[in-house]
Amino acid sequence: MIRELRQRIAPLLLHSVSLAPGPHTSSPLVSLRSYLSTTAPTISPKPFAVEDYLVATCGLSPARALKASKKISHLKSPSKPDAVLAFLTGLGVPRADVATLVAADPNFLCASVERTLAPRVAELCNLGLSRSEVARIIPVALYSFRRCSLGRTVSFWLPVFGSFDKLLQGLRNNAGIFTVDFESVAKPNLDFLQQCGLSACEIVGVNKYSSRLLTMKPECLREAAERVEELGIKRNSPMFRHAFCLVAFVSQEDVAKKIGLFKKIGFSQHHALEIVRKAPLVLGASENRIRRVVDFLTRDVGLEAHYIAQRPALIMYSLERRLLPRHHLLSVLRSKGFCNLELNYYTASMVEKTFMQKFVTPYKDNVPGLAEDYTSRRSCMSRLLVKEP
């Protein structure tokens, strides 16, 4: 390239030297500078690569960055995203939360700090939230945080949930509470839950779906309550809340199938309904899990169907981490003549600390390896899988 440039410049120099100096004649040096200024290539800045920016600056994985970049491909410079990231960092939002936020809502990077983000923070702080609480709610609220109705939304839900932490928990499981219509959905649902003796803070932690009761169509919510009562669970029952938060998301056909399953594996209609009434969480358990646990309790342990039906919590305990290890340990102690207890509701329902104090610690010196074997059986789940008959 340099050689080619020299070849192009040489004739110009020779020509300039041969000219007699005059008032209208430039010197060879001036001519050279003029030539170079007109022939030198222009180096344009490297175009802004959104995908690379999301990986390097926002902490997204390449796969997530590729997906997110399609929604903000119109960005031509990092000026706006840089301002948003600086704002989030100043507020105290952790880098991991920033990555989660950007992956779920890439357009957050396009928001105006002055016109949108800063006013929203000010609104929430005026409601009594601290800056650290605002930093926690941003990655959960996502695009709802940029809505001009954010202050009104938070002021409605905060007293409903009773605390910021409960509100945040509800929002994590159901972002719809920040977008649902208050008059046609939220208020009618809250009124109906109150009629059932329930409040938002009571149902939000029942399961990961329970906060969706607040944003369901009111007619669907009432129908779910009716189906719970048809199972024999009254509204004043302690189990109504748990059953309600499951039945609302399970079809009537699936509930019937689950009751039919219990009849297939040895329970009467009466006992099947008794199980559901006393332990409605079984409606969310898989058929395979129910079959394996009931088979173990009836065949290996020797418990009667009516005994299990009256104590259905047995069905919900982990087979690998609780029932099998405890059954084995009690069998070892019986074989050594140290106790005459078998696995039943009493020994299965004990919290782990109490079980260790009663049946492991007192005998670990008399039965070498007892404690180690029990701990190993609890932790190594892959070794404890029940073989299908």
Salt bridges, closest charged atoms under 4 A:
ASP105 OD2 - ARG146 NH1 2.42
GLU123 OE2 - ARG120 NH2 3.02
ASP165 OD1 - ARG136 NH2 3.02
GLU183 OE2 - LYS187 NZ 2.77
GLU229 OE2 - ARG235 NE 3.28
GLU274 OE2 - LYS278 NZ 3.24
GLU287 OE2 - ARG291 NE 3.04
ASP295 OD2 - ARG299 NH2 3.38
ASP300 OD1 - ARG299 NE 3.19
GLU320 OE2 - ARG292 NH2 2.39
GLU352 OE1 - ARG326 NH2 2.92
GLU352 OE1 - ARG378 NE 3.67
ASP373 OD2 - HIS328 NE2 3.34
ASP373 OD2 - ARG377 NE 3.03
